[in-house]
Amino acid sequence: MKTRADSISLIRVLFIMSAIVAMIGCASAPPLHDAALKGDVRTAKELLDKGANVDEGVSVGIRSLAITPLMYAAGKGHLEVVKLLVERGANVNAVYSPGGVSRTPLAFAAIAGHKEIVKYLVDKGADIDRTIFALKKATNSFSKKDNEIAMEFLQGFQREMADSTQQKGVKTGALDKASPTIKSDIDELPAIKVKHNKNAYAIVIGIENYRQKLPKADFATQDARLVADYLIKAMGYPEENVITLLNDHASNVDLAKYFERWLPNNVEAGSSVFIYFSGHGAPDPKSGNAYLVPYDGDPSFIDETGYSLKRMYDALGKLPAKEIIVALDSCFSGAGGRSVIAKGARPLVMNLQSNMALSKNMTVLSASSGDQISSTYDEKGHGLFTYFMLKGIKNEDVIKQDGSIKMDDLFGYIKPQVERIARKQFNNEQTPQLIEPKKK
């Protein structure tokens, strides 16, 4: 699988990168890119230790090309540098897409036939399906042949993985972290036609498995992947503007990095922002504050290891965006479902309405009220709230032509549907909440 793509294609890819940079006035690559290109692990580590941005683009004047160090290392075949960059938080699903190229680190590795790097990136959460989709939609005729090579390589890799799974009767690598795939009506993407919005940004988080051996949040990664697909393929969000953080790529540091650095660096006046979280929430019994539980979160030390809703809303409230929508398929009472609490502590009644100081451009959709749990809809393979949120987006004419959401209409659909199924199938009360800024 390596021979057709190896030398000539990779040289051409890197030549294109260098040529683009040179044409707009950049004499050389930034130091971390240079170390990644040369496979210089020691220099790369020193630069990262000194604060180098692991996902830095190639900055030229006021422009920034989204060529990341990980793309350089993956394309050149430097596995140890790839591992170092990923361990330091590099985005394995970053997209380089000027001039209709549309490539991820996985695509660069596939073009050059670096199977070991492809396997490593997939194990660390790189999305083959999204990479193939990006390659298919690329419009640059010069890169068409290389894209075809990459797609063939990745599809062959998928077949090998499937065959290996069937033969061994087990799942390997990153595949063992996900819930069994159950297909439902919402997994077929809607035929919505909206205007592509280059100023739409999203952070999509799904945490199913936790480092602290917390209860599994079933279907959380499946939920997050599908939400990202809806945003990109149906709602006009550019793929490079959608950050998807799954399992061990959704640590406390990752959440802080993307909410407090990435969004402020990208969001401009007039932008739209969509935030989605599927995973556990937790209360702090001392303060009564609600927290998202990151991959490395510990409910016994939630103040130190969690990411509080207050902190998230404060960060989002500083953005100059036109609108910010937050969807939380989680709960915060500690009573079970998608919530956890310190051992020995009692569940709390969380007043999500009064504890939220939202900016005037922000709206929050929460899966349940503060004393309830958020259920999974096992027969559909999704969280109950997420299933009806996406079903509403698909079938209820709630998406405007500019890609924005008619929130009142969507909530009006979600609330009775979730309440009905929770009561009928689970003998449980689950009442989704629509939380808006307080009117002065």
C-alpha positions in Angstrom: 0.0 0.0 0.0 2.9 2.3 0.4 4.8 2.1 -2.9 2.4 4.2 -5.1 2.2 7.1 -2.7 5.6 7.3 -1.1 8.3 9.4 -2.6 6.9 11.5 -5.5 3.6 12.3 -3.8 5.1 13.3 -0.5 7.8 15.5 -2.2 5.0 17.2 -4.2 2.9 17.7 -1.1 5.7 19.3 0.9 6.8 21.3 -2.2 3.2 22.7 -2.4 3.4 23.7 1.3 6.7 25.4 0.9 5.7 27.1 -2.3 2.6 28.5 -0.8 4.5 29.8 2.2 7.2 31.3 0.0 4.8 33.0 -2.3 3.3 35.0 0.4 6.5 36.1 2.0 7.6 33.6 4.6 11.2 32.7 4.3 11.1 29.5 6.4 8.9 27.4 8.5 8.5 28.1 12.2 10.9 26.2 14.5 8.5 23.5 15.6 7.4 22.8 12.0 11.0 22.6 11.0 11.7 20.1 13.8 8.7 18.0 12.8 9.7 18.0 9.2 13.2 16.8 10.1 12.1 14.3 12.7 14.1 16.1 15.4 12.4 14.8 18.5 14.8 16.5 21.0 14.3 20.0 19.4 10.6 19.5 19.2 10.4 18.6 22.9 12.6 21.6 23.9 10.4 23.9 21.9 7.2 22.5 23.4 8.7 22.7 26.9 9.3 26.4 26.2 5.7 27.0 25.3 5.6 26.4 21.5 2.0 26.1 20.3 1.5 22.4 19.3 -1.2 23.3 16.8 0.4 26.5 15.4 -0.2 27.3 11.8 2.3 29.0 9.5 1.8 32.7 10.2 2.5 35.1 7.5 1.7 38.8 8.2 -1.9 38.9 9.2 -2.6 35.4 7.7 -2.3 32.0 9.1 -2.1 28.8 7.1 -3.5 25.8 9.0 -0.5 23.6 8.3 0.3 22.1 11.7 3.5 20.4 12.9 1.6 17.2 13.2 0.8 17.3 9.4 4.5 17.7 8.6 5.6 14.9 10.9 2.8 12.5 9.7 3.5 13.2 6.0 7.3 12.7 6.5 6.9 9.5 8.5 8.4 10.6 11.8 6.4 8.4 14.2 8.3 9.5 17.4 7.6 13.2 16.6 4.0 12.3 15.8 3.7 10.6 19.2 5.3 13.6 21.0 3.0 16.1 19.4 -0.2 14.0 20.1 0.9 13.5 23.7 1.2 17.3 24.0 -2.3 17.8 22.8 -2.0 18.2 19.0 -5.4 18.0 17.2 -5.4 14.8 15.2 -8.4 16.0 13.2 -7.1 19.4 12.2 -7.8 20.3 8.6 -5.5 22.1 6.1 -7.8 23.4 3.4 -6.6 26.4 1.4 -7.4 26.3 -2.3 -9.6 23.3 -2.1 -7.0 20.8 -0.7 -8.8 19.6 2.5 -6.3 17.3 4.3 -5.9 16.1 7.8 -2.8 14.7 9.5 -4.3 11.2 8.7 -4.5 12.2 5.0 -0.8 13.3 4.9 0.2 10.0 6.4 -2.0 8.0 4.0 -0.6 9.8 0.9 2.9 8.8 1.9 1.8 5.2 2.9 2.9 5.5 6.5 0.6 2.7 7.9 2.1 2.7 11.4 1.4 6.4 11.8 -2.2 6.0 10.3 -2.8 3.2 12.9 -1.4 5.4 15.7 -3.5 8.4 14.8 -6.7 6.3 14.5 -5.9 4.8 17.9 -5.7 8.4 19.2 -9.0 9.5 17.8 -8.3 10.5 14.2 -11.6 10.1 12.2 -11.1 8.1 9.0 -14.6 8.8 7.8 -14.3 12.6 8.2 -10.9 12.5 6.5 -12.2 10.6 3.5 -15.1 13.0 3.3 -12.7 15.9 3.3 -10.6 14.3 0.6 -13.7 13.7 -1.5 -14.9 17.2 -1.4 -11.5 18.7 -2.2 -11.6 20.8 -5.4 -7.9 21.3 -6.1 -7.2 19.5 -9.4 -3.4 19.4 -8.8 -3.9 17.4 -5.6 -6.7 15.1 -7.0 -4.4 12.1 -7.7 -2.8 12.2 -4.2 -6.2 12.5 -2.6 -7.4 9.4 -4.5 -4.3 7.5 -3.3 -5.0 8.6 0.3 -8.7 7.6 0.1 -7.8 4.1 -1.3 -5.2 3.7 1.4 -7.6 4.6 4.2 -10.4 2.5 2.8 -8.0 -0.5 2.6 -6.9 0.2 6.2 -10.6 0.2 7.3 -11.1 -3.2 5.6 -8.0 -4.7 7.2 -9.2 -3.5 10.7 -12.7 -5.0 10.1 -11.2 -8.3 8.9 -8.8 -8.4 11.9 -11.7 -7.7 14.3 -13.8 -10.5 12.8 -11.0 -13.0 12.9 -9.9 -12.3 16.4 -13.3 -11.7 17.8 -12.1 -8.6 19.6 -11.7 -4.9 18.9 -8.3 -3.2 18.9 -6.9 0.2 19.4 -9.3 3.2 19.6 -12.2 1.0 18.5 -12.5 -0.6 21.9 -13.4 2.7 23.5 -16.7 3.2 21.7 -20.1 1.8 22.4 -21.4 -0.9 20.0 -22.6 0.9 16.9 -26.4 1.0 16.7 -28.0 2.6 13.7 -31.1 4.7 14.0 -33.0 7.1 11.8 -30.9 10.2 12.8 -27.7 8.5 11.7 -28.7 9.2 8.1 -27.8 12.9 7.6 -30.5 15.3 6.8 -30.9 16.8 3.3 -30.7 20.4 4.6 -29.3 22.9 2.2 -27.9 25.9 4.0 -25.4 28.6 3.1 -21.7 27.8 4.0 -20.8 30.0 6.9 -17.0 30.6 7.2 -17.6 32.4 10.5 -19.3 29.5 12.3 -17.2 27.7 15.0 -18.0 24.7 17.1 -16.4 22.6 19.9 -17.9 19.1 20.2 -17.0 17.0 23.2 -17.8 13.3 23.8 -16.4 11.5 26.8 -17.5 7.9 27.2 -14.5 6.4 29.1 -12.8 8.1 32.0 -9.3 7.8 33.4 -10.6 7.5 37.0 -12.7 4.4 36.2 -15.9 6.3 36.5 -19.1 4.7 35.1 -19.2 4.6 31.4 -21.2 7.4 29.7 -22.7 5.1 27.0 -22.9 6.5 23.5 -21.2 9.7 24.3 -18.5 9.5 21.6 -21.1 8.3 19.1 -23.3 11.3 20.0 -20.4 13.7 19.5 -19.3 12.3 16.2 -22.8 12.6 14.8 -23.3 16.1 16.1 -20.0 17.1 14.4 -21.3 15.5 11.1 -24.6 17.4 11.3 -22.7 20.7 11.8 -20.3 20.1 9.0 -22.4 18.3 6.4 -25.8 19.8 7.0 -25.5 23.1 8.9 -22.8 25.0 7.0 -19.9 24.8 9.5 -16.5 24.6 7.8 -14.8 21.3 8.8 -11.7 23.2 9.9 -13.8 25.3 12.3 -15.2 22.2 14.2 -13.1 20.9 17.0 -14.1 17.4 18.1 -12.6 16.2 21.4 -13.2 12.5 22.3 -12.2 10.6 25.5 -8.6 11.1 26.3 -8.4 14.2 24.0 -10.9 15.9 26.2 -8.8 16.5 29.4 -9.1 19.5 31.7 -6.3 21.1 29.8 -7.9 20.4 26.4 -11.1 22.1 27.5 -9.3 25.1 28.8 -7.2 25.4 25.7 -10.1 25.3 23.2 -12.6 27.4 25.3 -10.1 30.0 26.5 -7.5 30.2 23.7 -8.7 28.7 20.4 -12.2 30.3 20.4 -10.9 33.8 21.3 -8.2 33.5 18.7 -10.7 32.7 15.9 -14.2 34.1 16.8 -14.9 37.5 15.3 -17.8 39.9 15.5 -20.8 38.3 13.8 -19.6 34.8 14.3 -21.8 31.9 15.3 -20.6 29.4 18.0 -22.0 26.0 18.9 -20.8 24.1 21.9 -21.9 20.4 22.6 -20.9 18.2 25.5 -21.9 14.6 26.0 -20.5 12.9 29.1 -20.7 13.2 32.9 -21.4 16.3 34.9 -20.8 16.6 38.7 -21.8 18.9 41.5 -19.4 20.4 44.1 -21.2 19.6 47.4 -19.3 22.4 49.1 -20.1 25.3 46.7 -23.0 23.9 44.9 -21.4 24.7 41.5 -21.9 22.5 38.5 -18.9 21.0 36.6 -18.3 19.2 33.3 -16.2 16.1 34.1 -13.2 16.0 31.7 -11.5 12.7 30.8 -9.1 13.2 33.7 -11.7 14.6 36.1 -12.1 13.1 39.6 -15.4 13.8 41.4 -13.6 13.6 44.8 -11.5 16.6 43.7 -14.0 18.2 41.3 -13.0 21.8 42.1 -9.4 21.0 41.0 -10.0 18.5 38.2 -13.4 19.5 36.7 -14.2 22.3 34.3 -17.0 24.4 35.9 -20.0 25.6 33.9 -19.3 29.1 35.3 -15.8 29.1 33.9 -17.1 27.9 30.5 -19.8 30.6 30.4 -17.4 33.3 31.5 -15.0 32.3 28.7 -17.9 32.2 26.1 -19.3 35.5 27.4 -16.1 37.3 26.4 -16.5 36.3 22.7 -17.7 38.9 20.2 -20.0 36.3 18.6 -23.5 37.1 17.2 -24.9 34.0 18.8 -23.6 31.2 21.1 -25.6 28.0 21.6 -24.6 25.5 24.3 -26.1 22.0 24.2 -25.4 19.8 27.3 -26.3 16.1 27.2 -25.3 15.7 30.8 -26.7 16.1 34.3 -25.2 17.7 37.4 -27.1 16.3 40.5 -24.8 13.3 41.1 -27.8 11.1 41.2 -26.7 8.8 38.3 -27.3 8.8 34.6 -24.7 11.1 33.0 -23.6 12.5 36.4 -21.2 11.4 39.1 -20.4 12.5 42.6 -17.7 12.0 45.3 -17.9 8.8 47.2 -20.0 9.2 50.3 -21.6 12.5 49.2 -25.3 12.9 48.6 -26.9 14.0 45.3 -27.8 17.7 45.2 -30.7 19.6 43.7 -28.9 22.0 41.3 -30.7 25.1 40.2 -29.3 25.4 36.7 -31.4 28.5 36.0 -30.4 30.7 38.9 -26.7 29.7 38.8 -26.2 30.7 35.2 -25.0 34.2 34.4 -25.3 34.1 30.6 -24.2 36.8 28.2 -27.0 38.3 26.1 -25.9 36.4 23.0 -26.0 32.9 24.7 -28.6 30.2 24.9 -28.2 26.9 26.7 -30.1 23.7 26.0 -29.7 21.2 28.9 -30.8 17.6 28.9 -32.6 17.7 32.2 -33.4 19.9 35.2 -31.0 20.2 38.2 -32.4 17.3 40.3 -32.8 14.8 37.4 -30.7 12.4 35.4 -30.0 12.4 31.7 -30.9 9.0 30.2 -29.6 7.1 27.2 -31.9 5.8 24.5 -30.3 2.4 24.1 -32.5 1.2 21.2 -31.4 4.3 19.2 -27.7 4.2 20.2 -27.7 7.8 21.5 -28.3 9.9 24.6 -32.1 10.5 24.8 -31.7 14.3 24.6 -29.2 14.2 21.7 -31.4 11.8 19.8 -34.4 14.2 19.8 -32.2 17.3 19.4 -30.8 15.8 16.1 -34.2 14.4 15.1 -35.6 17.9 15.5 -32.9 19.4 13.4 -33.4 16.8 10.7 -37.2 16.7 10.5 -38.8 19.8 12.1 -37.7 22.7 9.8 -35.8 24.5 12.6 -32.7 25.4 10.6 -32.7 28.7 8.8 -31.0 29.2 5.4 -28.0 30.9 7.1 -27.5 27.8 9.3 -28.8 29.3 12.5 -31.3 27.4 14.7 -34.8 28.5 15.6 -34.2 27.7 19.3 -37.8 28.1 20.5 -39.1 25.7 17.8 -36.3 23.2 18.4 -36.9 23.2 22.2 -40.6 23.0 21.7 -40.0 19.7 19.9 -37.4 18.3 22.2 -39.0 18.8 25.6 -42.3 16.8 25.2 -40.5 14.0 23.2 -37.9 13.5 25.9 -40.4 13.7 28.7 -42.6 11.2 27.0 -40.0 8.6 26.4 -38.3 9.0 29.8 -41.7 8.5 31.5 -42.9 5.7 29.3 -39.8 3.6 28.9 -37.7 4.4 31.9 -40.4 5.3 34.5 -38.3 8.5 35.0 -38.8 12.2 34.9 -36.4 14.1 32.5 -37.3 17.6 31.6 -35.0 19.4 29.2 -34.2 23.1 30.0 -34.0 26.1 27.7 -31.9 28.6 29.6 -31.7 32.2 28.3 -30.1 35.4 29.6 -32.1 37.2 32.2 -34.0 40.2 30.9 -33.1 43.4 32.7 
